[in-house]
Amino acid sequence: MQYQGVLKKMISENGKTVNYYLDMETDFLHMNQMLNKTIVLSFVTYECLSCGLEKEVYRQGFCKKCFFETASAGEWIMRPELSKAHLGIEDRDLAYEKAAQLQPHIVYLANSSNIKVGVTRKNQVPTRWIDQGAHEAMEIVEVPNRYLAGITEVALKEHVADKTNWRKMLKNESEEVDLSWWQEKLREYIPEEAKEYYIENNEKTAINFPVEQYPVKPKSLNIKKQETYEGRLVGIKGQYLIFEDQTVFNVRANEGLVVSIQLK
């Protein structure tokens, strides 16, 4: 069977094991069902996630023009502390920015390769943790807007990492950490404006990924350069497909690419 569509990050659903789905426009693929099957992945063309035109992807699934113009690629997305909608100040589209920024946000601790601090909208819990390949995570602060979450993350990342080591995450080499201990340790560094939103005695969330074989030396697949790749799928973690020959493919990093997927 063969499917074709523009790549967008896999949809995930937490359960006993995470379930992954890939929206291929005319087909909705349950990726867990492809485990232990041989897949042929081929690059076809580009399709900007904003304008829908066949233009080379620049960043985040957008062509260069859209990346610098669309409201959904504003700098505040990657750097929440730059959010200004709470002040009524527009970046690119104030209505969009108010809808996205003026809603509950979570500052969290997660363990994927090491302990890290991060920010996500409340309605993206636990999706954000799954996307990062975290096997456990905990909410530590819940604030009413993105700006407060951003300044809290900036303050806390002076004391704990804010990045995931993707190689260690894929190799399942995470450090043993006590999230509750770290939450209490970091409490004093939370900015004054956000201290009242600290969450007491919160429970951690455990996440189990559908991986049958972890790579020892993961090698990243550049499907644009290679054009076609064939391999047996043995796992899915974060937004990565893991193949038997140690090849890994980051679906999210390839958003905006039109690909075909063939099952052999």
Buried (B, 14 or more C-beta within 10 A) or exposed (E): EEBBBBBBBBEBEBEEBBBBBBBBEEEEBEBBEBBEEBBBBBBBEBBBBBBEEEBEBBBBBBBEBBBEBBBBBBEBBEEBBBBBBBEEEBBBBBEBBBEBBBEBBBBBBBBBBBBBBBBBBBEBBBBBBBBBBBBBBBBBBBBBBBBBBBBBBBBBBEEBBEEBBBBBBBBBEBEEBEBBEBBEEBBEEBEEEBEEBBBEEBEBBEBEBBBEBBBEEBEEBEBEEEEEBBBBBBBBBBBBBBBBEBBBBBBBBBBBBBBBBBBE
